[in-house]
Amino acid sequence: METLILTASGEDIKKAADIIKKGGIVAFPTETVYGLGANALDEKAVAGIYATKGRQQDNPLIVHVASQADVARLASGVPGVFGSLAGAFWPGPLTLIVRKSRIVPGNVTAGLDTVAIRMPEHPAALALIRASGCPIAAPSANPSGRPSPTRAAHVLGDLGGKIPYILDGGGCRVGIESTVLDISGGIPRILRPGLVTLEELRVVLGAVETDRPAASAEAPRSPGMKYRHYAPKAPVTAVLGPPGETAEYIKRRMGEGCAALMFDDFKLDLPCVVAYGPSWDHAALAARLFDALRELDGMGASAIYAQAPAEVGLGQAVANRIKKAAGDNVVEL
């Protein structure tokens, strides 16, 4: 199969929508990362997403909609807090977990009785959903476990020859996946941090809790909870703590074959070091993170050390992605 990169507008949106209507898969841009999309109500099409990505069958997908009204079909009941959250953050990088209706196939939710729903902000994503006439299930458009794609070229490098079309909407504004908030019962709980922060959610809701990652024997209730994600080929060590101390720690360990991901203002003057933004600018770090990890991937390093920001506000989401890339290799100073 030849994979074509299309413009994210006009007739090309229609071409991609026609593939979705026929049960196929296409990649498309959102404001977070590029998604690998299929008809969320077509069990066979959804199975194709898992096969194309090599995704674990117990890892649920996010369903993308084009309006708040679409949620009523997908949910068995809409919680009272939904309206406040959608009014404040939709369209945008917030995924809401609710009890699912019978029309949602079991492989979308990995057998759970809840479904994750998001209304993306990117105009091409919204246009594709509307033109397809159905909600679109979509994880990130990359092989499972690898850094998420924030450009059409990333998707082509990862999945070229496996999908017919990639809609090119340019670089993704946010750069990391959405915040996932479970509102299916009790106190709302963040299952995955993202651009919409705990502090912002508490302004709207009051009480909000955060969750721990899923244990190995548990079925994850959200993407990004259980498995190692976002990882380049070389093993990553996440280094957390005051920036000056983490920079010194990395400097002492930069031997042959090592590479590093560092803040602009603490970057070592070495060719194997990639900077991804100022230590204080968490939005810049988020937008650049996956692109930088892919750049490190191309260096052929045998080990990568990564400076992680303070786990407050959006920094929590950036640190989460770095720690997930590192697996158990986390150093806290």
C-alpha positions as a Python dict, from the first residue, in 0.01 Angstrom:
ca = {
    (1, 'M'): (0, 0, 0),
    (2, 'E'): (122, 346, -87),
    (3, 'T'): (62, 606, 183),
    (4, 'L'): (-26, 951, 51),
    (5, 'I'): (4, 1277, 243),
    (6, 'L'): (-299, 1496, 175),
    (7, 'T'): (-381, 1852, 267),
    (8, 'A'): (-607, 1885, 570),
    (9, 'S'): (-884, 2067, 385),
    (10, 'G'): (-1153, 2052, 116),
    (11, 'E'): (-1157, 1753, -118),
    (12, 'D'): (-879, 1580, 73),
    (13, 'I'): (-1091, 1575, 389),
    (14, 'K'): (-1366, 1410, 181),
    (15, 'K'): (-1120, 1148, 48),
    (16, 'A'): (-1015, 1061, 403),
    (17, 'A'): (-1377, 1053, 520),
    (18, 'D'): (-1464, 810, 241),
    (19, 'I'): (-1199, 572, 376),
    (20, 'I'): (-1350, 599, 726),
    (21, 'K'): (-1701, 532, 589),
    (22, 'K'): (-1572, 215, 417),
    (23, 'G'): (-1425, 79, 740),
    (24, 'G'): (-1068, 192, 677),
    (25, 'I'): (-809, 384, 877),
    (26, 'V'): (-650, 726, 819),
    (27, 'A'): (-415, 949, 1017),
    (28, 'F'): (-524, 1302, 1097),
    (29, 'P'): (-399, 1601, 1297),
    (30, 'T'): (-531, 1720, 1630),
    (31, 'E'): (-400, 1998, 1852),
    (32, 'T'): (-236, 1736, 2078),
    (33, 'V'): (-76, 1471, 1852),
    (34, 'Y'): (-166, 1301, 1523),
    (35, 'G'): (-435, 1036, 1557),
    (36, 'L'): (-491, 702, 1382),
    (37, 'G'): (-864, 704, 1317),
    (38, 'A'): (-1145, 465, 1229),
    (39, 'N'): (-1523, 453, 1273),
    (40, 'A'): (-1572, 412, 1648),
    (41, 'L'): (-1899, 223, 1595),
    (42, 'D'): (-1745, -36, 1358),
    (43, 'E'): (-1586, -318, 1557),
    (44, 'K'): (-1389, -452, 1259),
    (45, 'A'): (-1251, -107, 1175),
    (46, 'V'): (-1146, -57, 1537),
    (47, 'A'): (-970, -393, 1532),
    (48, 'G'): (-769, -257, 1241),
    (49, 'I'): (-636, 24, 1461),
    (50, 'Y'): (-502, -226, 1715),
    (51, 'A'): (-341, -437, 1440),
    (52, 'T'): (-182, -139, 1263),
    (53, 'K'): (-31, 1, 1584),
    (54, 'G'): (56, -332, 1745),
    (55, 'R'): (-148, -208, 2041),
    (56, 'Q'): (-229, -421, 2346),
    (57, 'Q'): (-591, -537, 2342),
    (58, 'D'): (-655, -421, 2700),
    (59, 'N'): (-558, -61, 2624),
    (60, 'P'): (-876, 142, 2554),
    (61, 'L'): (-915, 403, 2281),
    (62, 'I'): (-1045, 762, 2286),
    (63, 'V'): (-1354, 841, 2080),
    (64, 'H'): (-1345, 1180, 1905),
    (65, 'V'): (-1667, 1374, 1843),
    (66, 'A'): (-1752, 1699, 1665),
    (67, 'S'): (-2013, 1836, 1907),
    (68, 'Q'): (-2127, 1808, 2267),
    (69, 'A'): (-2456, 1663, 2144),
    (70, 'D'): (-2273, 1355, 2008),
    (71, 'V'): (-2196, 1243, 2363),
    (72, 'A'): (-2558, 1148, 2436),
    (73, 'R'): (-2541, 859, 2184),
    (74, 'L'): (-2217, 722, 2323),
    (75, 'A'): (-2295, 751, 2695),
    (76, 'S'): (-2553, 556, 2895),
    (77, 'G'): (-2600, 868, 3103),
    (78, 'V'): (-2431, 1208, 3100),
    (79, 'P'): (-2305, 1317, 3446),
    (80, 'G'): (-2415, 1655, 3574),
    (81, 'V'): (-2058, 1791, 3568),
    (82, 'F'): (-2024, 1722, 3197),
    (83, 'G'): (-2180, 2050, 3088),
    (84, 'S'): (-1948, 2262, 3302),
    (85, 'L'): (-1639, 2077, 3181),
    (86, 'A'): (-1736, 2080, 2814),
    (87, 'G'): (-1827, 2447, 2838),
    (88, 'A'): (-1489, 2531, 2987),
    (89, 'F'): (-1255, 2303, 2790),
    (90, 'W'): (-1425, 2175, 2470),
    (91, 'P'): (-1320, 2178, 2198),
    (92, 'G'): (-977, 2112, 2341),
    (93, 'P'): (-732, 1870, 2500),
    (94, 'L'): (-960, 1720, 2767),
    (95, 'T'): (-1092, 1362, 2743),
    (96, 'L'): (-1390, 1272, 2962),
    (97, 'I'): (-1468, 917, 3074),
    (98, 'V'): (-1837, 831, 3115),
    (99, 'R'): (-2047, 514, 3128),
    (100, 'K'): (-2079, 377, 2775),
    (101, 'S'): (-2395, 304, 2579),
    (102, 'R'): (-2464, -24, 2398),
    (103, 'I'): (-2369, 114, 2058),
    (104, 'V'): (-2000, 144, 2154),
    (105, 'P'): (-1814, -177, 2059),
    (106, 'G'): (-1630, -359, 2336),
    (107, 'N'): (-1292, -332, 2164),
    (108, 'V'): (-1311, 50, 2174),
    (109, 'T'): (-1324, 37, 2554),
    (110, 'A'): (-1113, -279, 2597),
    (111, 'G'): (-1412, -445, 2762),
    (112, 'L'): (-1470, -169, 3018),
    (113, 'D'): (-1817, -32, 3089),
    (114, 'T'): (-1687, 322, 3036),
    (115, 'V'): (-1586, 514, 2725),
    (116, 'A'): (-1334, 799, 2683),
    (117, 'I'): (-1464, 1089, 2470),
    (118, 'R'): (-1299, 1406, 2342),
    (119, 'M'): (-1396, 1693, 2115),
    (120, 'P'): (-1069, 1804, 1950),
    (121, 'E'): (-991, 2166, 1875),
    (122, 'H'): (-811, 2120, 1541),
    (123, 'P'): (-1035, 2228, 1251),
    (124, 'A'): (-920, 1939, 1029),
    (125, 'A'): (-1010, 1683, 1298),
    (126, 'L'): (-1356, 1835, 1341),
    (127, 'A'): (-1408, 1851, 964),
    (128, 'L'): (-1307, 1485, 924),
    (129, 'I'): (-1548, 1369, 1196),
    (130, 'R'): (-1836, 1565, 1041),
    (131, 'A'): (-1758, 1445, 687),
    (132, 'S'): (-1732, 1084, 807),
    (133, 'G'): (-2074, 1102, 974),
    (134, 'C'): (-1956, 903, 1276),
    (135, 'P'): (-1747, 936, 1591),
    (136, 'I'): (-1383, 845, 1528),
    (137, 'A'): (-1181, 621, 1760),
    (138, 'A'): (-817, 725, 1752),
    (139, 'P'): (-502, 660, 1950),
    (140, 'S'): (-177, 832, 1851),
    (141, 'A'): (-63, 748, 1495),
    (142, 'N'): (255, 558, 1578),
    (143, 'P'): (363, 204, 1667),
    (144, 'S'): (273, 132, 2030),
    (145, 'G'): (536, 238, 2279),
    (146, 'R'): (716, 482, 2050),
    (147, 'P'): (719, 865, 2073),
    (148, 'S'): (389, 1011, 1960),
    (149, 'P'): (382, 1195, 1623),
    (150, 'T'): (343, 1572, 1612),
    (151, 'R'): (402, 1611, 1236),
    (152, 'A'): (274, 1430, 928),
    (153, 'A'): (634, 1329, 845),
    (154, 'H'): (654, 1142, 1177),
    (155, 'V'): (345, 940, 1086),
    (156, 'L'): (481, 861, 741),
    (157, 'G'): (809, 740, 890),
    (158, 'D'): (625, 518, 1139),
    (159, 'L'): (328, 388, 942),
    (160, 'G'): (411, 447, 575),
    (161, 'G'): (281, 156, 369),
    (162, 'K'): (25, 57, 635),
    (163, 'I'): (-244, 325, 589),
    (164, 'P'): (-376, 495, 275),
    (165, 'Y'): (-381, 862, 382),
    (166, 'I'): (-226, 1107, 622),
    (167, 'L'): (-393, 1447, 652),
    (168, 'D'): (-118, 1705, 697),
    (169, 'G'): (-227, 1978, 936),
    (170, 'G'): (121, 2101, 1024),
    (171, 'G'): (285, 2074, 1366),
    (172, 'C'): (62, 2004, 1665),
    (173, 'R'): (14, 2306, 1891),
    (174, 'V'): (4, 2122, 2226),
    (175, 'G'): (245, 1839, 2151),
    (176, 'I'): (137, 1589, 2418),
    (177, 'E'): (-181, 1385, 2455),
    (178, 'S'): (-496, 1513, 2625),
    (179, 'T'): (-575, 1516, 2993),
    (180, 'V'): (-802, 1221, 3075),
    (181, 'L'): (-1061, 1283, 3348),
    (182, 'D'): (-1290, 1008, 3479),
    (183, 'I'): (-1634, 1152, 3563),
    (184, 'S'): (-1815, 817, 3554),
    (185, 'G'): (-1877, 808, 3927),
    (186, 'G'): (-1778, 971, 4255),
    (187, 'I'): (-1515, 1245, 4270),
    (188, 'P'): (-1369, 1325, 3925),
    (189, 'R'): (-1026, 1167, 3887),
    (190, 'I'): (-736, 1250, 3651),
    (191, 'L'): (-613, 928, 3491),
    (192, 'R'): (-360, 1095, 3261),
    (193, 'P'): (-225, 1450, 3297),
    (194, 'G'): (-216, 1688, 3001),
    (195, 'L'): (-249, 2053, 2903),
    (196, 'V'): (-567, 2094, 3112),
    (197, 'T'): (-414, 2089, 3459),
    (198, 'L'): (-534, 1973, 3800),
    (199, 'E'): (-545, 2336, 3912),
    (200, 'E'): (-766, 2439, 3618),
    (201, 'L'): (-1004, 2148, 3674),
    (202, 'R'): (-1040, 2235, 4041),
    (203, 'V'): (-1149, 2587, 3948),
    (204, 'V'): (-1445, 2435, 3759),
    (205, 'L'): (-1521, 2132, 3974),
    (206, 'G'): (-1382, 2193, 4321),
    (207, 'A'): (-1278, 1842, 4427),
    (208, 'V'): (-1059, 1652, 4180),
    (209, 'E'): (-834, 1354, 4254),
    (210, 'T'): (-535, 1210, 4070),
    (211, 'D'): (-474, 844, 3999),
    (212, 'R'): (-175, 614, 4010),
    (213, 'P'): (-59, 418, 3701),
    (214, 'A'): (-228, 81, 3648),
    (215, 'A'): (-45, -219, 3795),
    (216, 'S'): (69, -498, 3564),
    (217, 'A'): (-228, -720, 3649),
    (218, 'E'): (-488, -446, 3603),
    (219, 'A'): (-677, -342, 3293),
    (220, 'P'): (-598, 27, 3232),
    (221, 'R'): (-902, 256, 3249),
    (222, 'S'): (-735, 510, 3019),
    (223, 'P'): (-466, 519, 2751),
    (224, 'G'): (-123, 595, 2896),
    (225, 'M'): (-180, 436, 3237),
    (226, 'K'): (-18, 94, 3221),
    (227, 'Y'): (237, 35, 2948),
    (228, 'R'): (573, 192, 2865),
    (229, 'H'): (500, 468, 2615),
    (230, 'Y'): (665, 748, 2421),
    (231, 'A'): (1003, 573, 2422),
    (232, 'P'): (1291, 612, 2176),
    (233, 'K'): (1493, 302, 2087),
    (234, 'A'): (1768, 362, 2345),
    (235, 'P'): (1681, 317, 2715),
    (236, 'V'): (1586, 643, 2885),
    (237, 'T'): (1669, 756, 3238),
    (238, 'A'): (1435, 1026, 3367),
    (239, 'V'): (1612, 1271, 3600),
    (240, 'L'): (1388, 1475, 3832),
    (241, 'G'): (1486, 1750, 4074),
    (242, 'P'): (1619, 2108, 4075),
    (243, 'P'): (1742, 2188, 3720),
    (244, 'G'): (2097, 2275, 3827),
    (245, 'E'): (2131, 1945, 4013),
    (246, 'T'): (1982, 1735, 3733),
    (247, 'A'): (2212, 1902, 3480),
    (248, 'E'): (2516, 1819, 3695),
    (249, 'Y'): (2395, 1460, 3737),
    (250, 'I'): (2366, 1419, 3360),
    (251, 'K'): (2701, 1589, 3296),
    (252, 'R'): (2879, 1334, 3520),
    (253, 'R'): (2729, 1044, 3324),
    (254, 'M'): (2779, 1159, 2966),
    (255, 'G'): (3016, 895, 2836),
    (256, 'E'): (3058, 733, 2496),
    (257, 'G'): (2724, 642, 2337),
    (258, 'C'): (2522, 861, 2573),
    (259, 'A'): (2281, 1136, 2468),
    (260, 'A'): (2067, 1376, 2666),
    (261, 'L'): (1742, 1571, 2658),
    (262, 'M'): (1792, 1897, 2846),
    (263, 'F'): (1643, 2239, 2914),
    (264, 'D'): (1765, 2527, 2698),
    (265, 'D'): (1902, 2714, 2998),
    (266, 'F'): (2097, 2415, 3133),
    (267, 'K'): (2204, 2248, 2808),
    (268, 'L'): (2551, 2094, 2795),
    (269, 'D'): (2758, 2208, 2498),
    (270, 'L'): (2781, 1865, 2338),
    (271, 'P'): (2661, 1746, 1996),
    (272, 'C'): (2468, 1457, 2150),
    (273, 'V'): (2249, 1688, 2362),
    (274, 'V'): (1905, 1803, 2240),
    (275, 'A'): (1734, 2100, 2406),
    (276, 'Y'): (1355, 2110, 2420),
    (277, 'G'): (1270, 2442, 2583),
    (278, 'P'): (1339, 2663, 2886),
    (279, 'S'): (1305, 2497, 3227),
    (280, 'W'): (1034, 2744, 3327),
    (281, 'D'): (826, 2725, 3007),
    (282, 'H'): (628, 2404, 3044),
    (283, 'A'): (412, 2475, 2736),
    (284, 'A'): (725, 2498, 2520),
    (285, 'L'): (860, 2175, 2672),
    (286, 'A'): (533, 1995, 2595),
    (287, 'A'): (520, 2120, 2237),
    (288, 'R'): (878, 2011, 2164),
    (289, 'L'): (908, 1691, 2373),
    (290, 'F'): (818, 1418, 2122),
    (291, 'D'): (998, 1588, 1836),
    (292, 'A'): (1311, 1603, 2055),
    (293, 'L'): (1281, 1236, 2152),
    (294, 'R'): (1263, 1146, 1784),
    (295, 'E'): (1571, 1359, 1717),
    (296, 'L'): (1757, 1168, 1988),
    (297, 'D'): (1639, 844, 1828),
    (298, 'G'): (1828, 938, 1513),
    (299, 'M'): (2160, 977, 1697),
    (300, 'G'): (2208, 605, 1754),
    (301, 'A'): (2270, 651, 2127),
    (302, 'S'): (2296, 353, 2359),
    (303, 'A'): (2155, 549, 2656),
    (304, 'I'): (1955, 870, 2696),
    (305, 'Y'): (1929, 1092, 3006),
    (306, 'A'): (1628, 1325, 3021),
    (307, 'Q'): (1582, 1635, 3239),
    (308, 'A'): (1223, 1645, 3359),
    (309, 'P'): (1047, 1962, 3480),
    (310, 'A'): (894, 2022, 3820),
    (311, 'E'): (570, 1823, 3856),
    (312, 'V'): (339, 2121, 3895),
    (313, 'G'): (83, 2251, 3645),
    (314, 'L'): (164, 2143, 3291),
    (315, 'G'): (507, 2029, 3412),
    (316, 'Q'): (332, 1728, 3566),
    (317, 'A'): (218, 1613, 3221),
    (318, 'V'): (564, 1660, 3064),
    (319, 'A'): (731, 1473, 3350),
    (320, 'N'): (467, 1198, 3319),
    (321, 'R'): (557, 1139, 2953),
    (322, 'I'): (931, 1131, 3029),
    (323, 'K'): (881, 888, 3317),
    (324, 'K'): (662, 665, 3099),
    (325, 'A'): (937, 663, 2834),
    (326, 'A'): (1188, 566, 3102),
    (327, 'G'): (987, 283, 3254),
    (328, 'D'): (1157, 198, 3583),
    (329, 'N'): (1465, 413, 3513),
    (330, 'V'): (1374, 718, 3721),
    (331, 'V'): (1621, 918, 3934),
    (332, 'E'): (1487, 1174, 4182),
    (333, 'L'): (1742, 1418, 4327),
}
